[in-house]
Amino acid sequence: MSMGKLFIILGIVFIVIGVIWTFFGKLPGDISFKRGNFSFHFPIMTSIVVSIVLSIILFLIGKFK
């Protein structure tokens, strides 16, 4: 696979991830803290969901390869 095709595929993957990410937003279980002009957001539940989805995808890729 040439480098150009790899970058096009990676770009499409990042666009798809970005579109999916907008639907998730802030899931229940994400930690948000706001005090004055300081805000802190730790997306723990979103991280868990992304980890599970990536694990399943990589498992399936490894199984069929």
C-alpha positions in Angstrom: 0.0 0.0 0.0 1.4 3.4 -0.9 1.9 6.2 1.6 -0.8 8.3 -0.2 -3.5 5.6 0.2 -2.5 5.1 3.8 -3.0 8.9 4.6 -6.3 8.9 2.7 -7.6 5.9 4.7 -6.3 7.5 8.0 -8.0 10.7 7.2 -11.4 9.0 6.5 -11.0 7.0 9.7 -10.4 10.3 11.7 -13.4 11.9 10.1 -15.6 9.0 11.0 -14.3 9.0 14.6 -15.0 12.8 14.8 -18.6 12.4 13.6 -19.2 9.5 16.0 -17.6 11.5 18.8 -20.1 14.4 18.4 -22.9 11.9 19.0 -21.3 10.7 22.3 -20.6 14.1 23.7 -20.5 13.8 27.4 -21.6 10.4 28.6 -23.0 9.8 32.0 -20.1 8.9 34.2 -17.7 11.5 32.8 -16.3 13.7 35.5 -16.9 17.5 35.1 -15.8 20.1 37.6 -16.3 23.9 37.1 -15.4 26.5 39.6 -15.2 30.2 38.6 -13.1 30.5 35.5 -11.5 27.0 35.9 -13.1 23.9 34.4 -11.9 20.3 34.4 -13.4 17.5 32.3 -12.2 13.9 32.5 -14.1 11.7 30.1 -13.7 8.4 32.0 -16.8 6.7 30.6 -16.1 7.9 27.1 -12.6 6.5 27.4 -14.0 3.1 28.5 -16.4 3.0 25.6 -13.7 3.9 23.1 -11.4 1.3 24.6 -14.0 -1.5 24.3 -14.9 -0.6 20.7 -11.2 -0.4 19.7 -10.5 -3.7 21.4 -13.4 -5.4 19.5 -12.3 -3.9 16.2 -8.6 -4.9 16.7 -9.7 -8.4 17.8 -11.8 -8.9 14.6 -9.0 -7.6 12.4 -6.5 -10.0 14.1 -8.9 -12.9 13.8 -9.6 -12.5 10.1 -6.0 -11.6 9.1 
